[in-house]
Amino acid sequence: MLVTYLEASRDLCETDSVLFGAAVAACRIIGAKLHMAGRATKQSSAIPAWRKRIEDRIAKARALIGRLTSFRSGNNRPRVVRTVRMAFAGTNISLSQPDITQKLTERIDDLKQKIAAWGKRIRRFTERSRRLNQNRLF
C-alpha cells in the first residue's frame, strides 16, 4: 500500500508527508510513544517567547485588578475573596483591617504601574523592529 502512495507522489514534500504518515501509523501499531505531535523540528512562532510571557503576565494582572476593584466595590463572593487573599499573601494584611480600602487602592495602582512598564517594554521592541525592517528596505 505504501508503494502506491510513494509512486504517486510528485515531489519531495509529498514523499515526506507519506513517509511521515507511515511512520506515525507504525508507531501507533507497535505502541511506541511519540514525544512530539508534529514533525521532528518544531516550527517557531514569529512572536518571541519572552513577549508571550509578558503578555500572559499583563493578562493575569488585569484580571487581578478586576477582582480587586470588584471586592473594593462590595463584591464578597467566595472566589473574589479568595483571589484578594492570594493577592495579599505574604504580607501582614488581613481583609478585616479598617484601612483595607487604601491597601486595595495601593495594590491596584502598583499593578497598573507594572502593566504600564511591561507594555512599554513590548512597545519599545515593536518600534525597534519596525524601524529595523524599514531601514533594511531602504
BATORPA-619301 format. One record per residue: residue number from 1; residue in one letter; x, y, z of N, C-alpha, C in turn. Coordinates in Angstrom, 3 decimals. Atoms other than C-alpha are relative to their C-alpha. Layout:
% BATORPA-619301
NUM  A  X  Y  Z  X  Y  Z  X  Y  Z
...
***
This chain:
% BATORPA-619301
1  M  0.818  -1.186  0.000  0.000  0.000  0.000  0.869  1.261  0.000
2  L  -0.902  -1.143  -0.067  2.877  2.351  0.782  0.640  0.272  -1.355
3  V  -0.650  -0.143  1.307  4.404  1.686  -2.641  -0.864  0.828  -0.947
4  T  0.875  -0.748  0.910  1.357  3.044  -4.472  0.007  1.489  0.326
5  Y  -0.052  -1.415  -0.382  1.433  6.277  -2.478  1.338  0.625  -0.373
6  L  -1.320  -0.544  0.330  5.176  6.697  -2.986  0.159  0.198  -1.503
7  E  -0.090  -0.154  1.455  4.883  6.137  -6.742  -0.857  1.174  -0.480
8  A  0.899  -1.077  0.418  2.021  8.651  -6.938  0.484  1.379  0.457
9  S  -0.458  -1.309  -0.496  3.898  11.370  -5.048  0.803  0.709  -1.075
10  R  -0.609  -0.772  1.079  5.048  14.161  -7.335  1.292  0.697  0.402
11  D  -1.206  -0.725  -0.395  7.663  15.946  -5.269  0.475  -0.481  1.372
12  L  -0.622  0.414  -1.253  9.826  15.647  -2.185  -0.906  0.273  1.200
13  C  0.894  -0.351  -1.107  7.262  17.328  0.054  -1.079  -1.068  0.186
14  E  1.014  1.054  -0.083  4.578  14.755  -0.778  0.609  -1.302  0.494
15  T  -0.679  1.215  -0.444  7.064  11.911  -0.316  0.262  0.065  1.501
16  D  -0.249  -0.191  -1.424  7.999  13.325  3.073  -1.283  -0.203  0.798
17  S  1.278  0.146  -0.701  4.334  13.514  4.091  -0.444  -1.456  0.056
18  V  0.385  1.414  0.044  3.688  9.922  3.007  0.838  -0.807  0.983
19  L  -0.880  0.745  -0.903  6.713  8.601  4.885  -0.278  0.346  1.463
20  F  0.311  -0.404  -1.369  5.846  10.608  7.985  -1.293  -0.665  0.469
21  G  1.257  0.659  -0.351  2.282  9.267  7.937  0.188  -1.486  0.262
22  A  -0.271  1.425  -0.193  3.576  5.719  7.575  0.729  -0.235  1.322
23  A  -0.740  0.148  -1.253  5.982  6.210  10.477  -0.916  0.184  1.205
24  V  0.945  -0.221  -1.100  3.216  7.580  12.710  -0.922  -1.208  0.146
25  A  0.877  1.173  -0.045  0.948  4.669  11.777  0.730  -1.199  0.604
26  A  -0.780  1.112  -0.541  3.720  2.169  12.536  0.210  0.163  1.506
27  C  -0.186  -0.247  -1.438  4.376  3.792  15.910  -1.282  -0.280  0.771
28  R  1.272  0.265  -0.680  0.686  3.598  16.794  -0.273  -1.495  0.079
29  I  0.251  1.443  0.017  0.516  -0.068  15.804  0.845  -0.706  1.050
30  I  -0.871  0.690  -0.955  3.516  -1.102  17.902  -0.102  0.591  1.408
31  G  0.213  -0.590  -1.319  2.507  1.207  20.761  1.125  0.894  0.474
32  A  -1.086  -0.907  -0.382  5.571  3.446  20.711  -0.563  1.394  0.230
33  K  0.482  -1.345  -0.312  5.126  6.885  22.207  0.678  1.018  -0.896
34  L  -0.527  -1.119  0.773  5.527  9.961  20.049  0.125  1.191  0.939
35  H  -0.211  -1.102  -0.930  7.065  12.778  22.058  -0.547  1.304  -0.540
36  M  0.523  -1.232  0.596  6.035  15.494  19.613  -1.192  -0.353  -0.868
37  A  1.191  0.247  0.806  2.655  15.738  17.996  0.266  0.281  -1.471
38  G  -0.275  -0.394  1.376  4.110  17.320  14.878  1.254  -0.651  -0.531
39  R  -1.214  0.503  0.611  7.338  16.933  12.979  1.145  -0.022  0.999
40  A  -1.168  0.081  -0.870  10.795  16.335  14.391  0.525  1.390  0.342
41  T  -0.443  -1.362  -0.279  11.656  20.014  14.076  -1.232  0.863  0.210
42  K  1.158  -0.816  -0.332  9.154  22.254  15.801  0.153  1.378  -0.620
43  Q  -0.054  -1.325  0.602  8.301  25.422  13.932  -0.126  1.051  1.087
44  S  0.053  -1.053  -1.002  8.987  28.519  15.966  -1.001  1.067  -0.431
45  S  0.982  -1.047  0.273  6.414  31.243  16.254  0.717  1.296  -0.338
46  A  -0.583  -1.293  0.345  7.010  34.711  14.904  0.093  0.896  1.232
47  I  -0.019  -0.792  -1.230  6.284  36.141  18.370  1.002  -0.629  0.964
48  P  -0.993  0.557  -0.923  9.225  35.746  20.779  -0.649  -0.524  1.285
49  A  0.553  0.622  -1.204  8.675  33.610  23.874  -0.086  0.991  1.150
50  W  0.023  -0.971  -1.099  9.549  36.465  26.245  -1.198  0.934  -0.131
51  R  1.148  -0.894  0.208  6.840  38.617  24.649  -1.301  -0.695  0.401
52  K  1.189  0.751  -0.403  4.227  35.879  25.125  -0.112  -0.062  1.520
53  R  0.021  0.050  -1.460  5.253  35.561  28.781  -0.452  1.330  0.588
54  I  0.396  -1.323  -0.500  4.918  39.319  29.312  -1.485  0.242  -0.259
55  E  1.423  -0.183  0.300  1.518  39.348  27.578  -0.874  -0.824  0.944
56  D  0.742  0.807  -0.974  0.368  36.499  29.845  -0.009  0.674  1.368
57  R  -0.090  -0.719  -1.271  1.609  38.450  32.873  -0.968  1.177  0.034
58  I  0.904  -1.152  0.086  -0.324  41.510  31.708  -1.454  -0.458  0.127
59  A  1.378  0.502  -0.063  -3.496  39.458  31.228  -0.367  -0.416  1.426
60  K  0.279  0.415  -1.380  -3.213  37.953  34.731  -0.127  1.208  0.920
61  A  0.066  -1.201  -0.840  -2.547  41.355  36.289  -1.305  0.751  -0.237
62  R  1.275  -0.674  0.290  -5.580  42.850  34.515  -1.167  -0.727  0.654
63  A  1.061  0.774  -0.647  -7.763  40.013  35.780  0.007  0.248  1.506
64  L  -0.105  -0.256  -1.436  -6.452  40.583  39.305  -0.502  1.395  0.351
65  I  0.505  -1.362  -0.229  -7.145  44.319  39.049  -1.528  -0.001  -0.015
66  G  1.457  0.088  0.071  -10.711  43.496  38.037  -0.598  -0.599  1.257
67  R  0.510  0.635  -1.221  -11.191  41.206  41.026  0.171  0.921  1.211
68  L  -0.232  -0.907  -1.128  -9.628  43.710  43.452  -0.993  1.166  -0.026
69  T  0.965  -1.093  0.139  -11.836  46.502  42.102  -1.404  -0.472  0.372
70  S  1.305  0.565  -0.320  -14.867  44.248  42.374  -0.160  -0.168  1.514
71  F  0.049  0.161  -1.456  -14.020  43.457  46.015  -0.122  1.353  0.691
72  R  0.036  -1.339  -0.595  -13.461  47.141  46.777  -1.399  0.610  -0.102
73  S  1.341  -0.567  0.169  -16.909  47.977  45.423  -1.079  -0.822  0.704
74  G  0.966  0.701  -0.841  -18.550  45.421  47.733  -0.330  -1.422  -0.393
75  N  0.273  1.379  0.400  -18.490  42.050  45.971  0.745  -0.942  0.952
76  N  -0.618  0.893  -0.985  -17.874  39.471  48.730  -0.231  -1.468  -0.341
77  R  0.169  1.398  0.398  -18.323  36.279  46.731  1.268  -0.782  0.346
78  P  -1.162  0.789  -0.448  -16.012  33.417  47.773  1.184  0.022  -0.967
79  R  -1.102  0.010  0.965  -13.987  33.360  44.550  0.757  1.329  0.018
80  V  -0.622  -1.327  -0.035  -13.349  37.110  44.714  0.816  0.151  1.279
81  V  -0.709  -0.100  -1.282  -12.397  36.933  48.407  1.268  -0.846  -0.034
82  R  -1.175  0.876  0.099  -10.029  34.022  47.694  1.094  0.657  -0.833
83  T  -0.979  -0.679  0.854  -8.340  35.992  44.914  0.646  1.166  0.732
84  V  -0.543  -1.133  -0.755  -7.946  39.041  47.167  0.965  -0.502  1.068
85  R  -0.910  0.577  -1.006  -6.415  36.864  49.898  1.316  -0.413  -0.646
86  M  -1.232  0.408  0.689  -3.946  35.427  47.380  0.807  1.212  -0.441
87  A  -0.705  -1.212  0.424  -3.108  38.942  46.164  0.793  0.603  1.150
88  F  -0.692  -0.548  -1.171  -2.135  39.920  49.710  0.754  -1.077  0.776
89  A  -0.741  1.062  -0.671  -0.429  36.613  50.558  1.451  0.441  0.185
90  G  -1.382  -0.376  -0.283  2.966  37.078  52.166  0.132  1.356  0.649
91  T  -0.016  -1.289  -0.695  2.021  40.430  53.675  -0.819  -0.143  1.277
92  N  0.758  0.042  -1.256  0.594  41.175  57.102  -1.312  0.758  -0.120
93  I  1.246  -0.723  0.237  -2.638  42.499  55.641  -1.149  -1.003  0.038
94  S  1.194  0.842  -0.039  -5.931  40.901  56.607  -1.175  0.805  -0.541
95  L  1.136  -0.665  0.635  -9.243  41.657  54.979  -0.906  0.703  1.008
96  S  0.846  -0.633  -1.015  -10.784  42.732  58.294  0.601  1.298  0.534
97  Q  -0.610  -1.249  -0.455  -8.428  45.698  58.759  -0.855  1.186  -0.446
98  P  0.827  -1.160  0.375  -10.093  49.123  58.734  0.510  0.743  -1.236
99  D  -0.549  -0.734  1.152  -7.730  50.530  56.073  0.213  -0.908  -1.216
100  I  -0.157  0.940  1.119  -8.190  47.648  53.622  -0.280  0.682  -1.337
101  T  0.305  -0.702  1.251  -9.661  50.030  51.018  1.228  0.729  -0.521
102  Q  -1.226  -0.691  0.412  -6.456  52.056  50.999  1.029  -1.003  -0.513
103  K  -0.953  1.032  0.427  -4.353  48.879  50.748  -0.388  -0.549  -1.375
104  L  0.471  0.467  1.309  -6.513  47.689  47.843  0.352  1.009  -1.087
105  T  -0.306  -1.046  0.979  -6.070  51.022  46.063  1.490  0.019  -0.320
106  E  -1.452  0.026  0.218  -2.290  50.868  46.565  0.402  -1.193  -0.853
107  R  -0.331  1.216  0.766  -2.153  47.295  45.244  -0.444  0.146  -1.458
108  I  0.502  -0.206  1.364  -4.274  48.227  42.203  0.910  0.960  -0.760
109  D  -0.901  -0.960  0.647  -2.062  51.244  41.457  1.347  -0.635  -0.326
110  D  -1.271  0.696  0.227  1.046  49.076  41.823  -0.095  -0.907  -1.228
111  L  0.190  0.886  1.154  -0.347  46.540  39.348  -0.120  0.794  -1.300
112  K  0.137  -0.833  1.202  -1.284  49.315  36.905  1.355  0.514  -0.470
113  Q  -1.342  -0.455  0.369  2.283  50.643  37.019  0.806  -1.127  -0.634
114  K  -0.712  1.147  0.576  3.667  47.158  36.371  -0.486  -0.279  -1.419
115  I  0.561  0.227  1.336  1.302  46.720  33.414  0.531  1.038  -0.978
116  A  -0.512  -1.063  0.869  2.411  50.080  32.015  1.458  -0.257  -0.368
117  A  -1.414  0.273  0.269  6.087  49.089  32.339  0.155  -1.167  -0.969
118  W  -0.078  1.152  0.904  5.534  45.706  30.675  -0.446  0.381  -1.407
119  G  0.486  -0.452  1.307  3.526  47.310  27.877  1.014  0.879  -0.702
120  K  -1.033  -0.876  0.569  6.242  49.918  27.368  1.153  -0.832  -0.559
121  R  -1.078  0.880  0.469  8.832  47.136  27.032  -0.369  -0.627  -1.342
122  I  0.453  0.596  1.262  6.778  45.422  24.325  -0.047  1.058  -1.095
123  R  0.099  -1.084  0.976  6.146  48.764  22.588  1.376  0.404  -0.520
124  R  -1.362  -0.352  0.423  9.870  49.613  22.554  0.542  -1.028  -0.983
125  F  -0.481  1.054  0.888  10.680  46.250  20.995  -0.693  0.074  -1.359
126  T  0.756  -0.061  1.250  7.911  46.616  18.385  0.466  1.162  -0.865
127  E  -0.471  -1.162  0.762  9.036  50.103  17.392  1.407  -0.228  -0.540
128  R  -1.365  0.282  0.443  12.665  48.964  17.224  -0.011  -0.937  -1.205
129  S  0.024  0.918  1.142  11.829  46.028  14.946  -0.601  0.637  -1.237
130  R  0.586  -0.691  1.150  9.638  48.225  12.743  1.037  0.901  -0.660
131  R  -1.046  -0.871  0.558  12.457  50.763  12.338  1.087  -0.819  -0.689
132  L  -1.038  0.861  0.580  14.946  47.966  11.675  -0.437  -0.525  -1.366
133  N  0.508  0.513  1.276  12.749  46.487  8.935  -0.085  1.100  -1.048
134  Q  0.078  -1.107  0.954  12.164  49.887  7.345  1.385  0.402  -0.484
135  N  -1.372  -0.325  0.408  15.898  50.627  7.355  0.565  -1.065  -0.930
136  R  -0.473  1.086  0.851  16.561  47.235  5.815  -0.564  0.138  -1.410
137  L  0.614  -0.190  1.313  14.134  48.026  2.992  0.615  1.181  -0.740
138  F  -0.564  -1.197  0.605  15.768  51.409  2.379  1.394  -0.310  -0.472
***
